[in-house]
């Protein structure tokens, strides 16, 4: 069974930091673009960040630019999301995603999804 497994979520105060990780099982995604989405209660799932398979192309949602950093380690087949200066409005379930093309991630239509990890930012 192909899986993307997120970890690193939790509760943090506003202004704090968290680092999310996404590991894979069942197959390798080292040649795939990877990204992160988030979904707050009662809202749609929104794009957060994406990185191409080789790490050279990176894209961020305007709401997280300058605060979040996406990175990947192809040797370990993992992708990370470093989140700094967190705000209460960052509270959401964060989902890892993978696709052959980065455009399908930035377009909101990745091929694979993880199960999600909760991030809660208190004020």
N, CA, C and O of each residue as an XYZ file, in Angstrom:
492
protein
N       0.840     -1.182      0.000
C       0.000      0.000      0.000
C       0.884      1.243      0.000
O       1.781      1.394      0.830
N       0.606      2.120     -0.947
C       1.378      3.350     -1.061
C       0.886      4.347     -0.029
O      -0.311      4.617      0.070
N       1.823      4.892      0.742
C       1.440      5.830      1.781
C       2.400      7.004      1.883
O       3.613      6.864      1.722
N       1.816      8.167      2.155
C       2.562      9.338      2.585
C       2.168      9.563      4.033
O       0.983      9.686      4.343
N       3.149      9.616      4.919
C       2.873      9.677      6.348
C       3.466     10.943      6.937
O       4.681     11.139      6.951
N       2.559     11.815      7.433
C       3.007     13.071      8.016
C       3.294     12.906      9.507
O       2.727     12.042     10.176
N       4.179     13.750     10.004
C       4.465     13.808     11.435
C       4.928     15.215     11.776
O       5.261     16.012     10.899
N       4.941     15.501     13.086
C       5.478     16.785     13.541
C       4.438     17.821     13.913
O       4.790     18.908     14.370
N       3.169     17.512     13.728
C       2.137     18.455     14.117
C       2.027     18.561     15.627
O       2.631     17.778     16.360
N       1.253     19.535     16.086
C       1.060     19.700     17.514
C       0.500     21.063     17.845
O       0.000     21.784     16.982
N       0.598     21.396     19.119
C       0.099     22.670     19.640
C       1.283     23.587     19.919
O       2.256     23.184     20.556
N       1.194     24.824     19.436
C       2.276     25.777     19.634
C       1.668     27.153     19.840
O       0.584     27.435     19.329
N       2.344     28.002     20.574
C       1.875     29.365     20.776
C       2.197     30.225     19.547
O       3.128     29.932     18.798
N       1.429     31.262     19.362
C       1.680     32.196     18.271
C       3.117     32.723     18.358
O       3.613     33.052     19.435
N       3.763     32.792     17.205
C       5.153     33.202     17.150
C       6.133     32.049     17.215
O       7.328     32.225     16.973
N       5.631     30.875     17.539
C       6.489     29.708     17.652
C       6.742     29.019     16.325
O       6.349     29.513     15.268
N       7.401     27.876     16.393
C       7.792     27.138     15.191
C       7.439     25.661     15.325
O       7.376     25.111     16.424
N       7.211     25.045     14.181
C       7.031     23.604     14.083
C       7.681     23.138     12.788
O       7.791     23.895     11.824
N       8.104     21.891     12.782
C       8.671     21.299     11.565
C       7.893     20.034     11.239
O       7.925     19.063     11.994
N       7.208     20.053     10.130
C       6.467     18.888      9.668
C       7.352     18.047      8.760
O       8.186     18.564      8.017
N       7.149     16.749      8.839
C       7.866     15.826      7.971
C       6.878     14.892      7.298
O       5.806     14.604      7.829
N       7.258     14.431      6.130
C       6.430     13.483      5.390
C       7.330     12.373      4.867
O       8.223     12.612      4.054
N       7.085     11.162      5.342
C       7.835     10.000      4.894
C       6.949      9.162      3.982
O       5.734      9.347      3.931
N       7.570      8.250      3.274
C       6.819      7.414      2.346
C       6.990      5.942      2.675
O       7.988      5.538      3.272
N       6.024      5.159      2.288
C       6.120      3.710      2.415
C       5.373      3.073      1.257
O       4.431      3.655      0.719
N       5.786      1.904      0.883
C       5.107      1.187     -0.190
C       5.716      1.414     -1.558
O       5.582      0.571     -2.445
N       6.387      2.547     -1.743
C       7.063      2.843     -3.002
C       7.921      4.068     -2.780
O       7.828      4.713     -1.735
N       8.760      4.398     -3.757
C       9.581      5.593     -3.652
C       8.926      6.753     -4.385
O       8.339      6.585     -5.453
N       9.043      7.941     -3.780
C       8.553      9.167     -4.412
C       9.706     10.129     -4.669
O       9.488     11.331     -4.825
N      10.927      9.612     -4.715
C      12.075     10.502     -4.863
C      12.068     11.235     -6.199
O      12.660     12.308     -6.312
N      11.410     10.674     -7.212
C      11.347     11.331     -8.518
C      10.098     12.161     -8.725
O       9.831     12.616     -9.837
N       9.337     12.361     -7.676
C       8.085     13.094     -7.733
C       8.241     14.474     -7.113
O       9.054     14.673     -6.210
N       7.463     15.414     -7.601
C       7.310     16.674     -6.893
C       6.521     16.401     -5.610
O       5.699     15.486     -5.561
N       6.777     17.195     -4.584
C       6.080     17.021     -3.311
C       5.597     18.364     -2.803
O       6.122     19.413     -3.174
N       4.601     18.313     -1.961
C       4.076     19.574     -1.451
C       3.264     19.404     -0.197
O       3.111     18.308      0.340
N       2.747     20.533      0.252
C       1.923     20.577      1.455
C       0.665     21.400      1.189
O       0.694     22.419      0.499
N      -0.428     20.925      1.754
C      -1.701     21.623      1.743
C      -2.183     21.729      3.182
O      -1.653     21.068      4.074
N      -3.179     22.556      3.399
C      -3.792     22.630      4.722
C      -5.282     22.894      4.593
O      -5.761     23.498      3.633
N      -5.992     22.411      5.605
C      -7.444     22.591      5.624
C      -7.885     22.959      7.031
O      -7.755     22.171      7.968
N      -8.402     24.158      7.159
C      -8.946     24.626      8.429
C     -10.404     24.184      8.531
O     -11.037     23.910      7.511
N     -10.945     24.113      9.746
C     -12.339     23.685      9.918
C     -13.294     24.554      9.113
O     -13.252     25.782      9.183
N     -14.155     23.893      8.349
C     -15.152     24.615      7.579
C     -14.639     25.287      6.328
O     -15.380     26.013      5.664
N     -13.373     25.053      5.993
C     -12.782     25.694      4.812
C     -12.268     24.655      3.831
O     -12.150     23.474      4.158
N     -11.964     25.112      2.623
C     -11.423     24.216      1.619
C      -9.954     23.910      1.906
O      -9.281     24.620      2.653
N      -9.484     22.832      1.287
C      -8.080     22.484      1.393
C      -7.285     23.407      0.473
O      -7.571     23.492     -0.721
N      -6.290     24.096      1.026
C      -5.533     25.089      0.287
C      -4.079     24.672      0.096
O      -3.488     24.009      0.949
N      -3.532     25.066     -1.016
C      -2.114     24.849     -1.299
C      -1.258     25.681     -0.344
O      -1.585     26.830     -0.046
N      -0.148     25.085      0.137
C       0.778     25.797      1.022
C       2.148     25.960      0.359
O       2.664     27.072      0.248
N       2.730     24.841     -0.078
C       4.077     24.890     -0.645
C       4.327     23.654     -1.488
O       3.703     22.613     -1.284
N       5.251     23.776     -2.443
C       5.610     22.646     -3.286
C       7.073     22.753     -3.689
O       7.637     23.845     -3.768
N       7.676     21.593     -3.941
C       9.065     21.537     -4.387
C       9.169     20.489     -5.488
O       8.580     19.414     -5.383
N       9.917     20.801     -6.543
C      10.099     19.855     -7.647
C      10.959     18.683     -7.204
O      11.566     18.722     -6.134
N      11.010     17.637     -8.029
C      11.718     16.426     -7.641
C      13.193     16.682     -7.384
O      13.809     16.013     -6.554
N      13.770     17.666     -8.107
C      15.190     17.950     -7.962
C      15.461     19.095     -6.995
O      16.615     19.455     -6.764
N      14.406     19.666     -6.431
C      14.575     20.726     -5.445
C      14.810     22.107     -6.017
O      14.957     23.066     -5.259
N      14.849     22.237     -7.337
C      15.197     23.521     -7.939
C      14.007     24.472     -8.070
O      14.180     25.691     -8.068
N      12.820     23.922     -8.181
C      11.634     24.774     -8.274
C      10.835     24.667     -6.986
O      10.489     23.577     -6.533
N      10.556     25.815     -6.418
C       9.816     25.877     -5.165
C       8.732     26.934     -5.307
O       8.943     27.985     -5.912
N       7.590     26.642     -4.748
C       6.466     27.574     -4.801
C       5.793     27.640     -3.439
O       5.678     26.632     -2.742
N       5.345     28.844     -3.064
C       4.670     29.043     -1.790
C       3.376     29.819     -2.000
O       3.262     30.635     -2.914
N       2.411     29.547     -1.139
C       1.239     30.400     -1.073
C       1.659     31.746     -0.496
O       2.558     31.811      0.343
N       1.017     32.812     -0.940
C       1.379     34.141     -0.463
C       1.284     34.249      1.058
O       2.063     34.965      1.687
N       0.331     33.538      1.638
C       0.080     33.645      3.076
C       1.215     33.096      3.930
O       1.285     33.393      5.122
N       2.103     32.300      3.342
C       3.176     31.688      4.135
C       4.571     32.116      3.678
O       5.566     31.740      4.297
N       4.650     32.889      2.617
C       5.958     33.322      2.117
C       6.721     34.080      3.192
O       6.173     34.947      3.873
N       8.001     33.734      3.331
C       8.841     34.381      4.330
C       8.753     33.753      5.705
O       9.566     34.063      6.576
N       7.778     32.872      5.921
C       7.627     32.223      7.224
C       7.836     30.715      7.143
O       8.370     30.110      8.073
N       7.418     30.108      6.041
C       7.517     28.658      5.878
C       8.609     28.331      4.859
O       8.835     29.079      3.908
N       9.272     27.211      5.074
C      10.293     26.742      4.135
C      10.079     25.260      3.862
O      10.012     24.451      4.788
N       9.973     24.911      2.585
C       9.846     23.512      2.200
C      11.211     23.001      1.774
O      11.982     23.720      1.137
N      11.508     21.752      2.129
C      12.767     21.142      1.717
C      12.546     19.646      1.541
O      11.569     19.087      2.040
N      13.458     19.012      0.833
C      13.319     17.575      0.626
C      14.673     16.899      0.728
O      15.713     17.512      0.490
N      14.638     15.624      1.086
C      15.819     14.787      1.163
C      15.509     13.542      0.346
O      14.841     12.630      0.834
N      15.986     13.494     -0.885
C      15.657     12.360     -1.755
C      16.297     11.062     -1.287
O      15.761      9.981     -1.529
N      17.431     11.162     -0.624
C      18.080      9.948     -0.108
C      17.188      9.253      0.922
O      17.182      8.026      1.022
N      16.438     10.048      1.683
C      15.533      9.490      2.685
C      14.084      9.503      2.216
O      13.185      9.059      2.931
N      13.864     10.020      0.999
C      12.519     10.088      0.424
C      11.555     10.806      1.366
O      10.442     10.342      1.613
N      12.003     11.939      1.880
C      11.179     12.712      2.800
C      11.075     14.161      2.312
O      11.909     14.642      1.545
N      10.041     14.827      2.776
C       9.868     16.264      2.537
C       9.497     16.897      3.867
O       8.791     16.303      4.682
N       9.986     18.113      4.073
C       9.763     18.798      5.336
C       9.136     20.167      5.097
O       9.281     20.762      4.029
N       8.443     20.643      6.109
C       7.910     21.997      6.077
C       8.282     22.664      7.398
O       7.705     22.355      8.440
N       9.238     23.569      7.349
C       9.617     24.341      8.518
C       8.699     25.547      8.611
O       8.642     26.363      7.691
N       7.988     25.659      9.707
C       7.013     26.732      9.889
C       7.448     27.622     11.040
O       7.493     27.180     12.188
N       7.763     28.856     10.743
C       8.191     29.829     11.742
C       7.170     30.957     11.855
O       6.315     31.129     10.987
N       7.272     31.707     12.922
C       6.380     32.852     13.147
C       4.923     32.450     12.945
O       4.164     33.128     12.252
N       4.553     31.345     13.560
C       3.209     30.816     13.366
C       2.148     31.745     13.926
O       2.348     32.418     14.938
N       1.010     31.763     13.239
C      -0.119     32.612     13.614
C      -1.330     31.720     13.879
O      -1.397     30.601     13.369
N      -2.285     32.203     14.672
C      -3.494     31.396     14.900
C      -4.181     30.991     13.604
O      -4.783     29.919     13.542
N      -4.107     31.809     12.580
C      -4.756     31.484     11.304
C      -4.032     30.378     10.540
O      -4.522     29.924      9.506
N      -2.882     29.944     11.030
C      -2.203     28.783     10.444
C      -2.767     27.472     10.972
O      -2.402     26.400     10.490
N      -3.645     27.548     11.949
C      -4.258     26.350     12.508
C      -5.033     25.600     11.434
O      -5.905     26.163     10.772
N      -4.703     24.317     11.270
C      -5.322     23.504     10.223
C      -4.771     22.084     10.304
O      -3.810     21.812     11.023
N      -5.396     21.197      9.556
C      -4.794     19.898      9.297
C      -3.905     20.062      8.071
O      -4.349     20.550      7.032
N      -2.655     19.654      8.200
C      -1.687     19.796      7.119
C      -1.495     18.442      6.433
O      -1.283     17.416      7.079
N      -1.577     18.479      5.099
C      -1.496     17.268      4.297
C      -0.271     17.305      3.395
O       0.019     18.318      2.759
N       0.434     16.197      3.350
C       1.517     16.005      2.405
C       0.930     15.506      1.083
O      -0.089     14.816      1.073
N       1.578     15.855     -0.031
C       1.098     15.437     -1.340
C       2.273     15.159     -2.254
O       3.372     15.674     -2.049
N       2.029     14.333     -3.271
C       3.072     14.009     -4.245
C       2.452     13.896     -5.625
O       1.321     13.435     -5.778
N       3.211     14.322     -6.627
C       2.775     14.251     -8.016
C       3.976     14.156     -8.933
O       5.084     14.552     -8.572
N       3.744     13.626    -10.125
C       4.801     13.601    -11.118
C       5.242     15.028    -11.448
O       6.438     15.305    -11.545
N       4.283     15.921    -11.617
C       4.587     17.297    -12.006
C       4.240     18.279    -10.900
O       3.190     18.158    -10.268
N       5.109     19.246    -10.663
C       4.849     20.244     -9.617
C       3.612     21.057     -9.935
O       2.941     21.547     -9.027
N       3.299     21.209    -11.229
C       2.133     22.009    -11.611
C       0.835     21.415    -11.087
O      -0.100     22.154    -10.779
N       0.763     20.104    -10.981
C      -0.477     19.508    -10.475
C      -0.602     19.711     -8.972
O      -1.708     19.668     -8.433
N       0.500     19.927     -8.300
C       0.425     20.239     -6.872
C       0.002     21.695     -6.696
O      -0.941     21.982     -5.959
N       0.691     22.608     -7.364
C       0.323     24.015     -7.238
C      -1.095     24.265     -7.768
O      -1.756     25.225     -7.371
N      -1.546     23.395     -8.661
C      -2.909     23.505     -9.171
C      -3.947     22.822     -8.320
O      -5.134     22.839     -8.648
N      -3.513     22.214     -7.221
C      -4.455     21.629     -6.287
C      -4.920     20.229     -6.630
O      -5.925     19.767     -6.089
N      -4.200     19.527     -7.535
C      -4.654     18.213     -7.970
C      -3.523     17.173     -7.890
O      -3.209     16.533     -8.893
N      -2.917     17.002     -6.723
C      -1.820     16.018     -6.648
C      -2.313     14.589     -6.832
O      -3.494     14.285     -6.662
N      -1.373     13.729     -7.184
C      -1.721     12.331     -7.438
C      -1.898     11.536     -6.153
O      -2.692     10.597     -6.110
N      -1.172     11.899     -5.117
C      -1.193     11.166     -3.852
C      -1.331     12.144     -2.681
O      -0.819     13.263     -2.705
N      -2.047     11.669     -1.658
C      -2.271     12.448     -0.445
C      -1.860     11.647      0.774
O      -1.968     10.421      0.797
N      -1.387     12.357      1.790
C      -1.213     11.745      3.092
C      -2.498     11.865      3.895
O      -3.505     12.384      3.414
N      -2.444     11.376      5.127
C      -3.634     11.377      5.988
C      -3.805     12.669      6.776
O      -4.895     12.961      7.269
N      -2.737     13.437      6.894
C      -2.831     14.722      7.575
C      -2.303     14.704      8.989
O      -2.311     13.671      9.659
N      -1.844     15.862      9.439
C      -1.399     16.049     10.819
C      -1.915     17.401     11.293
O      -1.862     18.391     10.564
N      -2.418     17.427     12.535
C      -3.042     18.636     13.059
C      -1.993     19.610     13.564
O      -1.074     19.233     14.292
N      -2.139     20.861     13.172
C      -1.330     21.953     13.700
C      -2.286     22.960     14.329
O      -3.204     23.451     13.672
N      -2.063     23.261     15.603
C      -2.899     24.217     16.314
C      -2.011     25.314     16.888
O      -1.061     25.041     17.622
N      -2.332     26.551     16.544
C      -1.564     27.698     17.016
C      -2.454     28.513     17.941
O      -3.485     29.038     17.522
N      -2.050     28.615     19.194
C      -2.838     29.353     20.173
C      -2.389     30.813     20.230
O      -1.224     31.138     20.000
N      -3.342     31.670     20.540
C      -3.030     33.110     20.589
C      -2.591     33.542     21.975
O      -2.292     34.716     22.191
